[in-house]
Amino acid sequence: MRGLFTVDSVDPNIVYPAIESQDGQDGSLHCYSRLPMRQLLRHVSTNRGGLWWISEQEEETAVRPDAAEVLAHLHRHSPLEGDIVVIDALQWMLQNSGERNVLDALQRLDSFSRRIGFAVVFPVEPLAFEHRLWARIRTLAPLLPNTKQPDQNGVLDKEAPEATPASDGEEEPSTMDATTSDEIASPEPHPPTVVHLVSLPRKGFSVSLLQKRMLQWKRMGFDLSELEPALAFEDLDRAHALYAQTEQRITGAIDVLRRLEAHESSFTVTERELHGYRLMNLIDLEATKEFVEHAISTR
């Protein structure tokens, strides 16, 4: 197996079993993941290959979510024939590098992987992409062989293990230290009502407070992948700065979600689903806001 492929899920409980199930997959597995290393090691063994963290942070094992930098890193740490590379950051790279640069990088990566003889797998959520762009990506990176389109529950096929359920039955922690980062619940497919929360000031800010706030946001259904590194920061100023940035994005997303709901008749079912998904996953917020406001004012 060589060339580029996609898996229509970003859930590691689905992605990695789908890759492991590939016939003849006996090479090394190289991962470029948005998950911090501790979480990634739940799904991938350290003796399988290289493990790299896609992050804006300056870390020894980190690679910036930039298409050119990821491609250059792959050339420096070239896989061997029969290996599989997982790059879990395609949408993030699109935001940072732009459509043209990413598509150019994908074409060069396709040639590189075919010349060496390894495969590259991109875990993706198709709804995160504009239809025309998604068609071009799918042409370059077809669905991974022997996997199916995910059903409404996000499961690739009946053989694949189910994703870890959200911890909706858990009670709110009675103390700040009762919740660890490993216990933060996963977003629900259909989240409860989203609400604005009181901002956490820098004074008195702690990792325990951040954990509790992340639990609240995740139970609403927001994707907090970009905030999770803050849990490992020793510098609370850095942690609070990243929290404040995420809070601003979530506040804006909630405002647009309410506009979308209040003017439901101005949108098709597909538009509501697509833009609702993007808002809950904090993707292309400005473009989504512009689309929603334009649709409301013209329809």
Helices and strands as residue ranges (DSSP letters): E 3-7, H 12-20, E 29-33, H 37-40, E 51-54, E 62-63, H 67-76, E 84-87, H 90-97, H 99-116, E 119-123, G 126-128, H 131-140, G 176-178, G 181-183, H 207-220, G 228-232, H 236-262, G 264-266, H 269-280, H 285-298
